[in-house]
């Protein structure tokens, strides 16, 4: 009986802790980033977000990281990269804008 209660509580904590907070209602601004929307007549519209560091690029250029279908992960990736790595460039290629995936 105690084991069943423990498993239930752990599952409940896991499920409630994994819910992403919606950023639609928040006005999120990432410095040095820009968002472009590409419109398609045959498919859905696509949003691409690009972050580039502020200092001039080094001789070999910036390393680039691509987030494919990265709708909800841009802020997390930006935070990790700018805190732990020296000035990477980050491109986010999203799912269609009118899909059921949460947008940032």
Buried (B, 14 or more C-beta within 10 A) or exposed (E): EEEEEEEEEEEEEEEEEEEEEEBEEEEEEBEBBEEEEEEEEEEEEBBBBBBBBEEEEEEEEBEEBEBEEBBBBBBEBBEBBBEEEEBBBBBBBBBBBEBEEEBB
